[in-house]
Amino acid sequence: MTAPARKRGKRYWGYALFGASIAAWLTFFGAAWLMSVVLDLTSEDASRVSAGGSPGLLAASAIFGAPVVLVICFVVGAPALVLLEVLKLSKWWQAALVGAAAGALLLLGALTFTRPTDVSVNAAGIAVAVIFMLTGATAGVTAWASMWLDKKAA
């Protein structure tokens, strides 16, 4: 089966957002795995088990997280693309900044619904914030690249 023919001048946001969701999934779970391994290596408490010590837990999170990331990229990514268009932002780094801001907003939303109290600032909390923002920036740049390639092909 071949890809549908693209009409001249028509942008395919679906392709951009799907690509962004794949990039976000890879970034989020790769960074989360790396963070858990680093925390395991630097932890003095040998009884602590995290996703780095439990490959099954990380695999289950990645498998069930893929559809979640796909939905989040479409729900958050479409307004982000509209914002980029309205503000006439067309550079890759501008898409990265908008994506990082979207990642920070998602983190704030997740913190609001999961732990409204007892939010402490420590190395793990900062690392999670960086992961969310890096994931958003990666998704933003991937969507931008897809849209840029669509323009070049037209």
FIZAKE-74698 format. One record per residue: residue number from 1; residue in three letters; x, y, z of N, C-alpha, C, CB in turn. Coordinates in pm, 1 decimal, always signed. Last residue first. Glycine has a CB too. Layout:
<nodes>
<node NUM,Ala,<X,Y,Z>,<X,Y,Z>,<X,Y,Z>,<X,Y,Z>>,
...
</nodes>
This chain:
<nodes>
<node 154,Ala,<+610.1,+2060.6,-174.2>,<+503.2,+2127.8,-253.0>,<+559.3,+2212.6,-363.3>,<+416.5,+2214.6,-163.3>>,
<node 153,Ala,<+826.1,+1979.6,-33.2>,<+776.5,+1888.4,-135.0>,<+673.7,+1956.9,-226.5>,<+714.7,+1765.1,-68.9>>,
<node 152,Lys,<+855.9,+2183.4,+151.4>,<+961.2,+2164.5,+51.0>,<+912.2,+2076.0,-64.7>,<+1086.4,+2101.9,+116.1>>,
<node 151,Lys,<+628.2,+2146.8,+308.4>,<+644.8,+2271.6,+231.2>,<+746.7,+2253.8,+120.5>,<+687.5,+2387.2,+322.9>>,
<node 150,Asp,<+686.8,+1897.2,+419.6>,<+567.8,+1913.6,+336.0>,<+576.9,+2039.2,+250.2>,<+442.3,+1919.0,+422.9>>,
<node 149,Leu,<+911.0,+1963.9,+569.7>,<+927.8,+1874.1,+455.8>,<+807.4,+1880.2,+363.5>,<+950.2,+1730.8,+503.5>>,
<node 148,Trp,<+782.4,+2122.2,+761.3>,<+883.5,+2182.5,+674.4>,<+906.0,+2097.0,+551.4>,<+1015.3,+2202.0,+749.7>>,
<node 147,Met,<+626.3,+1931.2,+890.9>,<+560.1,+2041.1,+819.1>,<+656.9,+2107.7,+721.9>,<+504.5,+2145.5,+918.6>>,
<node 146,Ser,<+832.5,+1773.6,+996.7>,<+734.3,+1715.2,+905.8>,<+664.3,+1823.5,+823.7>,<+631.1,+1633.4,+984.2>>,
<node 145,Ala,<+958.3,+1959.1,+1161.3>,<+1032.5,+1898.6,+1050.3>,<+937.4,+1836.6,+948.4>,<+1130.3,+1792.1,+1102.7>>,
<node 144,Trp,<+753.9,+2011.6,+1348.6>,<+804.3,+2119.3,+1262.8>,<+875.2,+2061.5,+1140.5>,<+900.1,+2211.3,+1341.5>>,
<node 143,Ala,<+739.3,+1760.8,+1471.1>,<+623.2,+1812.1,+1397.2>,<+665.9,+1923.5,+1302.1>,<+514.6,+1863.7,+1494.9>>,
<node 142,Thr,<+999.0,+1760.8,+1583.3>,<+959.5,+1656.3,+1487.5>,<+838.8,+1701.6,+1405.0>,<+926.9,+1523.9,+1561.6>>,
<node 141,Val,<+986.0,+1977.2,+1756.4>,<+1081.5,+1980.9,+1644.8>,<+1045.0,+1876.3,+1539.7>,<+1225.8,+1957.2,+1695.7>>,
<node 140,Gly,<+786.3,+1882.5,+1934.3>,<+769.6,+2006.5,+1858.4>,<+860.6,+2013.7,+1738.0>,<+794.6,+2125.1,+1946.8>>,
<node 139,Ala,<+904.9,+1653.3,+2041.2>,<+781.2,+1640.7,+1963.4>,<+758.8,+1765.3,+1877.7>,<+660.2,+1617.7,+2057.0>>,
<node 138,Thr,<+1119.8,+1776.7,+2174.6>,<+1144.6,+1678.4,+2069.0>,<+1022.1,+1661.2,+1980.0>,<+1184.7,+1543.7,+2129.9>>,
<node 137,Ala,<+980.2,+1933.3,+2360.6>,<+1066.3,+1997.2,+2260.7>,<+1094.8,+1903.3,+2143.9>,<+1197.9,+2042.2,+2324.9>>,
<node 136,Gly,<+852.1,+1732.9,+2512.4>,<+773.9,+1831.8,+2437.6>,<+855.4,+1898.5,+2328.9>,<+719.1,+1936.9,+2531.3>>,
<node 135,Thr,<+1080.2,+1605.4,+2617.3>,<+984.1,+1530.9,+2536.0>,<+900.4,+1625.7,+2451.2>,<+893.1,+1445.1,+2625.0>>,
<node 134,Leu,<+1189.2,+1813.5,+2766.1>,<+1265.2,+1757.2,+2654.3>,<+1174.1,+1678.7,+2560.1>,<+1377.9,+1666.6,+2706.4>>,
<node 133,Met,<+987.3,+1842.4,+2958.4>,<+1017.0,+1952.9,+2867.3>,<+1096.8,+1905.4,+2746.2>,<+1094.0,+2062.7,+2940.7>>,
<node 132,Phe,<+995.0,+1589.8,+3084.8>,<+871.7,+1638.7,+3023.8>,<+900.2,+1748.7,+2922.3>,<+775.9,+1690.0,+3131.3>>,
<node 131,Ile,<+1265.5,+1589.3,+3172.8>,<+1216.9,+1486.6,+3080.3>,<+1089.0,+1533.5,+3010.5>,<+1191.4,+1353.6,+3155.3>>,
<node 130,Val,<+1267.3,+1804.6,+3350.1>,<+1351.3,+1810.8,+3229.8>,<+1303.5,+1708.5,+3127.0>,<+1500.3,+1785.7,+3265.4>>,
<node 129,Ala,<+1096.7,+1700.5,+3546.1>,<+1060.1,+1823.1,+3474.5>,<+1139.2,+1836.4,+3344.7>,<+1083.7,+1946.3,+3563.3>>,
<node 128,Val,<+1253.0,+1484.4,+3630.6>,<+1122.0,+1458.4,+3568.8>,<+1076.5,+1581.2,+3490.1>,<+1016.0,+1420.9,+3677.1>>,
<node 127,Ala,<+1470.3,+1623.6,+3740.3>,<+1491.6,+1535.1,+3625.6>,<+1360.3,+1504.3,+3554.5>,<+1558.6,+1405.0,+3670.3>>,
<node 126,Ile,<+1345.2,+1748.0,+3954.2>,<+1401.1,+1831.4,+3846.9>,<+1423.3,+1746.3,+3721.6>,<+1534.9,+1897.7,+3892.3>>,
<node 125,Gly,<+1285.2,+1519.4,+4104.7>,<+1178.3,+1607.4,+4056.7>,<+1224.2,+1696.8,+3943.6>,<+1125.8,+1692.4,+4169.8>>,
<node 124,Ala,<+1541.6,+1422.5,+4161.9>,<+1449.6,+1340.3,+4082.1>,<+1336.2,+1426.1,+4025.8>,<+1391.8,+1224.6,+4167.5>>,
<node 123,Ala,<+1648.4,+1631.8,+4317.8>,<+1710.8,+1595.2,+4190.3>,<+1616.1,+1514.2,+4101.9>,<+1838.7,+1515.7,+4215.3>>,
<node 122,Asn,<+1364.3,+1822.6,+4435.8>,<+1487.1,+1746.9,+4456.2>,<+1540.5,+1706.9,+4319.2>,<+1462.8,+1621.1,+4547.1>>,
<node 121,Val,<+1108.7,+1978.6,+4575.5>,<+1207.1,+2000.3,+4470.6>,<+1334.2,+1926.2,+4511.3>,<+1234.5,+2153.6,+4447.5>>,
<node 120,Ser,<+791.1,+1828.0,+4634.8>,<+922.4,+1870.7,+4680.2>,<+1015.5,+1886.3,+4560.9>,<+980.5,+1770.5,+4781.7>>,
<node 119,Val,<+469.9,+1845.3,+4713.1>,<+556.0,+1855.8,+4596.3>,<+689.5,+1910.3,+4644.1>,<+492.7,+1947.0,+4485.0>>,
<node 118,Asp,<+250.3,+1807.8,+4890.4>,<+374.5,+1732.9,+4906.7>,<+457.5,+1730.5,+4778.5>,<+343.9,+1590.9,+4950.8>>,
<node 117,Thr,<-49.1,+1812.0,+4691.6>,<+34.0,+1855.9,+4803.5>,<+160.6,+1773.6,+4804.5>,<-41.2,+1843.1,+4938.8>>,
<node 116,Pro,<-146.4,+1696.6,+4460.2>,<-163.9,+1840.4,+4477.9>,<-84.4,+1896.4,+4595.7>,<-309.9,+1871.5,+4496.5>>,
<node 115,Arg,<-59.2,+1467.3,+4269.5>,<-9.7,+1501.2,+4402.7>,<-25.9,+1650.9,+4427.5>,<+138.4,+1459.3,+4418.4>>,
<node 114,Thr,<-227.4,+1444.8,+4038.3>,<-173.8,+1327.9,+4108.4>,<-130.3,+1358.5,+4250.9>,<-57.3,+1271.7,+4032.1>>,
<node 113,Phe,<-315.3,+1686.2,+3934.1>,<-411.7,+1577.2,+3950.3>,<-357.7,+1459.4,+4030.9>,<-455.7,+1528.7,+3815.4>>,
<node 112,Thr,<-87.4,+1847.0,+3940.6>,<-211.5,+1895.7,+4000.3>,<-307.2,+1780.6,+4027.7>,<-278.0,+1999.0,+3909.0>>,
<node 111,Leu,<+97.5,+1700.6,+3795.6>,<+120.3,+1724.2,+3938.5>,<-6.8,+1768.6,+4009.1>,<+229.3,+1829.0,+3958.1>>,
<node 110,Ala,<-19.4,+1717.3,+3541.7>,<-2.0,+1586.7,+3606.1>,<+20.0,+1602.4,+3755.9>,<+116.0,+1511.0,+3543.4>>,
<node 109,Gly,<-5.1,+1994.3,+3497.6>,<-134.3,+1926.4,+3503.3>,<-124.9,+1791.9,+3572.7>,<-189.7,+1908.0,+3364.1>>,
<node 108,Leu,<+272.2,+2025.9,+3494.9>,<+193.4,+2095.5,+3596.4>,<+55.2,+2032.4,+3610.6>,<+180.2,+2244.4,+3561.3>>,
<node 107,Leu,<+327.8,+1866.9,+3267.7>,<+381.9,+1830.5,+3398.3>,<+302.9,+1897.6,+3510.0>,<+530.0,+1868.9,+3407.5>>,
<node 106,Leu,<+197.6,+2016.6,+3071.4>,<+153.7,+1879.4,+3099.9>,<+204.3,+1832.2,+3235.5>,<+202.0,+1783.9,+2990.2>>,
<node 105,Leu,<+354.7,+2248.3,+3081.5>,<+212.7,+2254.8,+3117.7>,<+155.8,+2116.9,+3147.8>,<+132.5,+2320.2,+3005.8>>,
<node 104,Ala,<+596.0,+2142.8,+2990.3>,<+588.5,+2197.9,+3126.0>,<+443.5,+2209.1,+3172.4>,<+656.6,+2335.8,+3132.0>>,
<node 103,Gly,<+519.7,+2073.2,+2729.6>,<+564.5,+1969.8,+2822.6>,<+558.2,+2017.2,+2966.9>,<+705.9,+1926.5,+2788.9>>,
<node 102,Ala,<+470.1,+2328.5,+2628.6>,<+359.9,+2232.0,+2636.9>,<+395.3,+2118.7,+2732.3>,<+326.2,+2175.5,+2497.3>>,
<node 101,Ala,<+730.4,+2426.9,+2639.1>,<+625.9,+2490.8,+2720.5>,<+505.5,+2398.0,+2735.7>,<+582.0,+2625.3,+2657.2>>,
<node 100,Ala,<+845.9,+2259.0,+2450.1>,<+893.3,+2253.1,+2589.1>,<+791.2,+2317.2,+2683.0>,<+1030.6,+2323.7,+2603.1>>,
<node 99,Gly,<+703.2,+2344.9,+2221.5>,<+692.2,+2207.2,+2269.1>,<+737.1,+2192.3,+2413.5>,<+773.5,+2115.4,+2181.2>>,
<node 98,Val,<+797.5,+2606.6,+2204.0>,<+653.5,+2583.8,+2223.8>,<+630.6,+2441.3,+2275.2>,<+574.4,+2607.4,+2090.8>>,
<node 97,Leu,<+1070.7,+2549.0,+2160.8>,<+1027.9,+2625.3,+2278.1>,<+879.8,+2605.6,+2307.6>,<+1057.0,+2773.3,+2258.0>>,
<node 96,Ala,<+1059.2,+2408.7,+1916.9>,<+1113.6,+2342.9,+2036.3>,<+1070.4,+2415.5,+2163.2>,<+1267.0,+2336.5,+2029.0>>,
<node 95,Ala,<+963.6,+2606.4,+1750.1>,<+880.3,+2487.3,+1772.2>,<+928.2,+2412.3,+1895.5>,<+882.9,+2394.2,+1648.5>>,
<node 94,Gln,<+1186.0,+2769.1,+1761.5>,<+1059.1,+2821.2,+1812.7>,<+961.8,+2706.0,+1838.7>,<+997.4,+2922.8,+1713.0>>,
<node 93,Trp,<+1373.0,+2611.5,+1637.5>,<+1391.7,+2638.3,+1779.7>,<+1266.4,+2699.2,+1841.6>,<+1510.8,+2731.2,+1800.8>>,
<node 92,Trp,<+1281.8,+2611.3,+1372.8>,<+1281.5,+2486.8,+1449.8>,<+1293.8,+2512.8,+1598.8>,<+1394.6,+2396.2,+1404.0>>,
<node 91,Lys,<+1059.2,+2880.4,+1279.8>,<+1192.5,+2824.2,+1300.9>,<+1183.8,+2699.2,+1387.5>,<+1285.9,+2928.2,+1366.0>>,
<node 90,Ser,<+820.3,+3013.5,+1262.1>,<+852.7,+2916.4,+1158.2>,<+991.0,+2853.0,+1172.8>,<+842.9,+2981.9,+1025.0>>,
<node 89,Leu,<+539.2,+3171.0,+1378.3>,<+667.6,+3116.7,+1419.9>,<+704.2,+3004.1,+1324.2>,<+663.1,+3066.2,+1568.0>>,
<node 88,Lys,<+298.6,+3313.3,+1366.4>,<+389.5,+3310.6,+1251.6>,<+531.7,+3271.5,+1292.6>,<+391.1,+3447.1,+1182.6>>,
<node 87,Leu,<+105.1,+3286.1,+1550.6>,<+214.6,+3376.1,+1585.6>,<+320.4,+3385.8,+1475.5>,<+279.4,+3330.3,+1714.3>>,
<node 86,Val,<-47.3,+3094.2,+1413.8>,<-105.0,+3225.5,+1445.1>,<+5.1,+3327.4,+1475.0>,<-201.7,+3214.9,+1565.1>>,
<node 85,Glu,<+128.6,+2872.0,+1401.8>,<+79.8,+2935.3,+1278.5>,<+29.5,+3077.2,+1304.7>,<-32.3,+2850.9,+1216.0>>,
<node 84,Leu,<+167.8,+2812.9,+1673.5>,<+282.8,+2842.4,+1587.6>,<+239.8,+2914.8,+1460.2>,<+357.0,+2713.0,+1551.9>>,
<node 83,Leu,<-98.9,+2758.1,+1742.8>,<-27.8,+2870.1,+1804.0>,<+93.0,+2910.6,+1720.4>,<+16.4,+2834.2,+1946.1>>,
<node 82,Val,<-139.7,+2525.5,+1593.0>,<-220.5,+2644.8,+1563.7>,<-151.5,+2768.9,+1620.3>,<-364.3,+2630.5,+1622.7>>,
<node 81,Leu,<+39.8,+2359.2,+1724.9>,<+61.9,+2391.1,+1583.7>,<-18.0,+2514.4,+1541.6>,<+24.2,+2271.4,+1495.5>>,
<node 80,Ala,<-88.0,+2352.6,+1974.4>,<+47.8,+2406.2,+1965.1>,<+80.9,+2442.7,+1820.2>,<+150.5,+2304.0,+2019.7>>,
<node 79,Pro,<-332.5,+2226.1,+1915.0>,<-331.9,+2367.8,+1954.9>,<-192.3,+2430.7,+1947.8>,<-386.5,+2381.8,+2096.4>>,
<node 78,Ala,<-207.5,+1971.9,+1841.6>,<-287.1,+2049.6,+1745.9>,<-297.5,+2196.5,+1788.4>,<-427.8,+1989.0,+1732.1>>,
<node 77,Gly,<-78.7,+1878.5,+2077.4>,<-2.1,+1919.4,+1960.3>,<-80.3,+2002.2,+1860.6>,<+51.1,+1800.0,+1892.1>>,
<node 76,Val,<-269.5,+1796.7,+2258.8>,<-186.8,+1912.5,+2292.7>,<-115.0,+1966.1,+2168.3>,<-84.2,+1875.2,+2401.8>>,
<node 75,Val,<-397.1,+1587.6,+2119.1>,<-475.7,+1683.5,+2197.6>,<-396.3,+1810.1,+2226.5>,<-521.5,+1619.9,+2328.9>>,
<node 74,Phe,<-186.3,+1446.9,+1997.6>,<-291.4,+1504.5,+1914.2>,<-370.6,+1610.9,+1990.2>,<-385.3,+1394.7,+1864.3>>,
<node 73,Cys,<-32.0,+1378.3,+2220.3>,<+28.2,+1456.1,+2111.5>,<-78.5,+1518.3,+2021.4>,<+121.4,+1367.4,+2028.3>>,
<node 72,Ile,<-214.7,+1226.0,+2367.8>,<-166.8,+1353.6,+2422.3>,<-106.2,+1439.6,+2311.8>,<-62.8,+1329.5,+2534.0>>,
<node 71,Val,<-242.9,+1001.0,+2200.5>,<-358.2,+1088.1,+2228.8>,<-312.0,+1224.6,+2277.6>,<-451.0,+1023.4,+2333.6>>,
<node 70,Leu,<+23.2,+903.2,+2210.0>,<-40.9,+935.4,+2082.6>,<-158.2,+1030.9,+2104.0>,<-88.8,+806.9,+2012.4>>,
<node 69,Val,<+57.0,+851.0,+2480.5>,<+139.2,+954.1,+2417.5>,<+77.9,+996.9,+2284.8>,<+283.0,+903.6,+2396.2>>,
<node 68,Val,<-125.8,+639.6,+2502.0>,<-144.8,+761.2,+2580.9>,<-66.8,+876.9,+2518.9>,<-100.5,+738.8,+2727.5>>,
<node 67,Pro,<-20.7,+441.3,+2339.8>,<-146.8,+504.9,+2301.0>,<-173.8,+633.8,+2378.5>,<-261.8,+408.2,+2321.8>>,
<node 66,Ala,<+229.5,+403.5,+2492.1>,<+228.2,+444.3,+2351.7>,<+94.1,+504.8,+2309.9>,<+260.4,+325.3,+2263.0>>,
<node 65,Gly,<+193.8,+298.4,+2745.3>,<+213.5,+442.3,+2732.2>,<+206.1,+491.0,+2588.9>,<+345.3,+480.5,+2790.4>>,
<node 64,Phe,<+185.4,+29.0,+2726.0>,<+58.9,+95.7,+2754.6>,<+71.1,+246.9,+2744.5>,<+9.5,+57.1,+2892.7>>,
<node 63,Ile,<+460.6,-6.3,+2661.2>,<+353.9,-60.7,+2576.0>,<+222.5,+12.6,+2599.5>,<+335.4,-211.1,+2602.1>>,
<node 62,Ala,<+596.5,+122.8,+2870.3>,<+618.2,+164.9,+2732.2>,<+505.5,+117.1,+2641.6>,<+752.1,+112.6,+2681.0>>,
<node 61,Ser,<+506.7,-19.9,+3092.7>,<+482.7,+123.9,+3084.1>,<+497.1,+173.5,+2941.1>,<+578.6,+199.6,+3175.5>>,
<node 60,Ala,<+606.6,-272.7,+3030.0>,<+461.8,-253.0,+3041.4>,<+426.7,-105.3,+3030.8>,<+409.6,-310.4,+3174.3>>,
<node 59,Ala,<+883.1,-213.2,+3037.8>,<+821.1,-260.9,+2913.5>,<+670.3,-242.0,+2917.2>,<+854.7,-408.8,+2889.7>>,
<node 58,Leu,<+914.0,-142.9,+3307.8>,<+941.9,-44.4,+3204.5>,<+877.8,-85.2,+3072.2>,<+1092.9,-26.5,+3187.2>>,
<node 57,Leu,<+847.0,-388.7,+3424.9>,<+769.5,-269.2,+3456.6>,<+790.4,-162.1,+3350.6>,<+807.8,-215.2,+3594.7>>,
<node 56,Gly,<+1046.8,-554.5,+3321.7>,<+905.9,-582.1,+3292.4>,<+817.8,-461.5,+3318.2>,<+857.1,-699.2,+3375.1>>,
<node 55,Pro,<+1286.9,-459.8,+3429.1>,<+1261.3,-441.1,+3286.1>,<+1114.5,-465.8,+3249.5>,<+1350.6,-534.0,+3205.1>>,
<node 54,Ser,<+1368.3,-317.4,+3703.6>,<+1258.9,-404.7,+3665.0>,<+1225.1,-383.9,+3517.9>,<+1135.6,-379.3,+3753.2>>,
<node 53,Gly,<+1558.1,-130.6,+3747.7>,<+1583.9,-263.3,+3801.0>,<+1478.3,-363.8,+3761.2>,<+1593.6,-257.6,+3949.6>>,
<node 52,Gly,<+1441.5,+90.6,+3632.6>,<+1570.7,+46.6,+3581.0>,<+1604.9,-93.3,+3627.8>,<+1679.5,+142.8,+3622.8>>,
<node 51,Ala,<+1219.6,+128.6,+3788.6>,<+1198.8,+75.2,+3654.1>,<+1330.1,+28.4,+3592.4>,<+1133.5,+180.6,+3564.5>>,
<node 50,Ser,<+1353.3,+22.9,+4108.0>,<+1282.3,+116.2,+4019.9>,<+1265.2,+51.0,+3883.3>,<+1359.0,+252.1,+4007.3>>,
<node 49,Val,<+1394.9,-62.8,+4435.3>,<+1379.1,-117.5,+4300.9>,<+1298.9,-17.7,+4219.1>,<+1309.3,-257.7,+4303.6>>,
<node 48,Arg,<+1607.4,-55.6,+4713.1>,<+1519.0,+21.8,+4626.5>,<+1516.1,-39.7,+4486.9>,<+1564.4,+169.5,+4619.9>>,
<node 47,Ser,<+1794.3,-178.9,+4863.9>,<+1664.2,-245.5,+4855.2>,<+1568.1,-172.7,+4761.5>,<+1602.3,-256.5,+4993.3>>,
<node 46,Ala,<+2019.6,-24.3,+4878.3>,<+2023.2,-138.3,+4786.6>,<+1887.4,-206.1,+4771.6>,<+2124.9,-239.4,+4834.2>>,
<node 45,Asp,<+2064.7,+301.7,+4890.8>,<+1969.3,+204.9,+4944.0>,<+1958.4,+88.3,+4845.7>,<+1829.4,+270.8,+4968.6>>,
<node 44,Glu,<+2215.4,+476.2,+4753.3>,<+2284.5,+399.6,+4855.8>,<+2195.3,+290.6,+4913.8>,<+2332.8,+491.6,+4966.5>>,
<node 43,Ser,<+2206.6,+533.2,+4404.2>,<+2133.2,+513.5,+4528.5>,<+2216.1,+431.4,+4626.7>,<+1998.5,+444.5,+4501.4>>,
<node 42,Thr,<+2326.1,+546.2,+4160.4>,<+2370.1,+642.5,+4260.6>,<+2301.4,+625.0,+4395.0>,<+2346.6,+781.5,+4210.7>>,
<node 41,Leu,<+2202.7,+347.4,+4014.2>,<+2347.4,+340.5,+4031.8>,<+2396.0,+434.2,+4142.1>,<+2417.3,+374.0,+3901.3>>,
<node 40,Asp,<+1936.7,+433.3,+4018.4>,<+1972.6,+304.5,+4078.5>,<+2121.8,+296.4,+4106.5>,<+1930.4,+189.2,+3987.3>>,
<node 39,Leu,<+1959.1,+673.3,+3876.5>,<+1918.2,+677.4,+4016.4>,<+1950.4,+546.7,+4087.7>,<+1769.2,+707.1,+4027.0>>,
<node 38,Val,<+2032.6,+565.6,+3627.3>,<+2125.4,+654.3,+3698.8>,<+2089.4,+661.5,+3846.3>,<+2124.2,+795.5,+3637.3>>,
<node 37,Val,<+1799.2,+422.4,+3569.4>,<+1927.2,+351.4,+3580.6>,<+2027.1,+436.8,+3658.2>,<+1983.7,+316.2,+3439.9>>,
<node 36,Ser,<+1612.8,+628.3,+3558.0>,<+1597.8,+524.0,+3659.5>,<+1727.0,+444.8,+3678.0>,<+1483.9,+429.4,+3621.7>>,
<node 35,Met,<+1710.1,+777.0,+3340.6>,<+1704.7,+837.4,+3472.8>,<+1693.5,+730.7,+3581.8>,<+1587.1,+934.7,+3481.6>>,
<node 34,Leu,<+1675.5,+589.5,+3133.0>,<+1809.1,+636.5,+3166.6>,<+1812.5,+698.0,+3306.6>,<+1856.8,+738.2,+3063.0>>,
<node 33,Trp,<+1394.6,+569.5,+3135.9>,<+1477.0,+452.0,+3162.9>,<+1617.4,+493.8,+3205.1>,<+1483.4,+360.9,+3039.3>>,
<node 32,Ala,<+1329.4,+832.5,+3068.8>,<+1283.7,+776.9,+3196.7>,<+1365.3,+653.6,+3233.8>,<+1133.8,+741.2,+3190.1>>,
<node 31,Ala,<+1443.0,+851.2,+2813.3>,<+1494.7,+936.4,+2921.6>,<+1452.7,+883.2,+3058.4>,<+1445.3,+1081.2,+2904.3>>,
<node 30,Gly,<+1283.8,+657.9,+2681.0>,<+1429.2,+647.3,+2683.2>,<+1489.7,+728.4,+2796.3>,<+1487.0,+692.5,+2550.9>>,
<node 29,Phe,<+1027.9,+759.8,+2720.5>,<+1063.7,+632.3,+2780.6>,<+1213.8,+607.6,+2780.2>,<+994.0,+520.5,+2708.5>>,
<node 28,Phe,<+1053.1,+1013.4,+2586.4>,<+1004.3,+1001.5,+2723.4>,<+1050.3,+871.4,+2787.9>,<+852.4,+1009.9,+2726.1>>,
<node 27,Thr,<+1152.4,+953.3,+2327.2>,<+1224.5,+1042.7,+2417.3>,<+1183.9,+1019.9,+2561.5>,<+1200.3,+1187.7,+2378.9>>,
<node 26,Leu,<+954.7,+781.9,+2222.5>,<+1094.1,+738.3,+2231.1>,<+1172.7,+823.1,+2330.5>,<+1160.2,+744.4,+2093.5>>,
<node 25,Trp,<+729.9,+953.6,+2242.5>,<+731.7,+823.1,+2309.2>,<+874.9,+774.8,+2328.6>,<+651.2,+719.5,+2228.2>>,
<node 24,Ala,<+806.0,+1165.8,+2078.5>,<+779.3,+1189.8,+2220.4>,<+786.0,+1058.8,+2298.8>,<+641.1,+1256.5,+2239.1>>,
<node 23,Ala,<+824.0,+1037.7,+1830.1>,<+943.2,+1100.5,+1888.0>,<+925.1,+1123.1,+2037.8>,<+973.5,+1234.1,+1817.5>>,
<node 22,Ile,<+554.6,+961.8,+1803.3>,<+659.7,+859.4,+1805.6>,<+786.4,+916.0,+1868.7>,<+689.3,+807.7,+1662.6>>,
<node 21,Ser,<+433.7,+1214.0,+1800.8>,<+400.6,+1119.5,+1908.0>,<+504.4,+1007.4,+1916.7>,<+260.5,+1060.0,+1885.5>>,
<node 20,Ala,<+538.9,+1327.4,+1570.8>,<+570.6,+1387.8,+1700.1>,<+540.8,+1291.2,+1814.1>,<+491.8,+1517.7,+1719.2>>,
<node 19,Gly,<+415.8,+1165.7,+1379.6>,<+561.4,+1162.7,+1394.4>,<+605.3,+1220.1,+1528.0>,<+627.6,+1239.5,+1281.1>>,
<node 18,Phe,<+154.5,+1253.9,+1426.8>,<+188.8,+1113.4,+1446.3>,<+339.8,+1096.9,+1463.3>,<+138.7,+1028.7,+1327.7>>,
<node 17,Leu,<+175.1,+1522.1,+1358.7>,<+143.9,+1487.5,+1496.8>,<+172.9,+1340.2,+1525.7>,<-2.2,+1519.0,+1527.2>>,
<node 16,Ala,<+235.5,+1501.5,+1084.4>,<+325.6,+1574.3,+1174.3>,<+301.6,+1532.4,+1319.2>,<+306.3,+1726.9,+1158.8>>,
<node 15,Tyr,<+13.8,+1364.4,+986.8>,<+146.4,+1305.1,+974.5>,<+243.4,+1370.1,+1073.1>,<+198.7,+1319.5,+830.5>>,
<node 14,Gly,<-184.0,+1557.3,+1049.8>,<-191.0,+1423.2,+1106.0>,<-57.0,+1352.9,+1100.4>,<-294.8,+1341.4,+1033.2>>,
<node 13,Trp,<-129.5,+1775.8,+896.5>,<-99.6,+1784.9,+1037.9>,<-103.4,+1647.2,+1103.2>,<-197.5,+1879.1,+1106.7>>,
<node 12,Tyr,<-35.8,+1832.5,+599.6>,<-88.7,+1715.5,+667.5>,<-45.0,+1716.9,+812.8>,<-42.7,+1586.2,+598.0>>,
<node 11,Arg,<-129.0,+2099.1,+386.7>,<-44.8,+2044.8,+491.7>,<-114.7,+1928.3,+558.5>,<-9.4,+2152.5,+594.6>>,
<node 10,Lys,<-126.5,+2172.4,+47.6>,<-205.6,+2122.2,+159.9>,<-112.8,+2058.3,+261.4>,<-313.0,+2020.7,+112.2>>,
<node 9,Gly,<+35.7,+2240.1,-166.6>,<-8.1,+2346.5,-77.6>,<-88.7,+2299.0,+42.8>,<-88.8,+2443.8,-154.1>>,
<node 8,Arg,<-69.9,+1972.3,-362.7>,<+18.4,+2088.1,-353.1>,<-42.9,+2192.7,-261.6>,<+45.8,+2147.8,-492.4>>,
<node 7,Lys,<-153.2,+1673.4,-193.4>,<-190.0,+1781.5,-283.5>,<-98.3,+1900.3,-258.5>,<-338.5,+1821.5,-265.0>>,
<node 6,Arg,<+1.4,+1362.9,-186.8>,<-18.1,+1491.1,-118.8>,<-48.9,+1598.5,-221.2>,<+106.5,+1529.8,-35.7>>,
<node 5,Ala,<-131.3,+1041.7,-208.9>,<-65.6,+1151.3,-279.0>,<-99.4,+1282.6,-208.8>,<-108.5,+1155.7,-428.6>>,
<node 4,Pro,<-83.2,+811.8,+59.6>,<-170.8,+893.7,-24.2>,<-92.9,+1008.7,-86.8>,<-289.1,+948.0,+57.9>>,
<node 3,Ala,<+157.4,+546.7,+18.1>,<+107.1,+662.8,+92.5>,<+17.7,+745.6,+1.3>,<+224.6,+749.5,+147.7>>,
<node 2,Thr,<+59.3,+216.9,-86.1>,<+140.1,+337.5,-95.3>,<+75.9,+450.0,-15.2>,<+158.3,+379.5,-241.9>>,
<node 1,Met,<+83.8,-116.9,+0.0>,<+0.0,+0.0,+0.0>,<+88.9,+123.9,+0.0>,<-95.7,-0.6,+121.1>>,
</nodes>
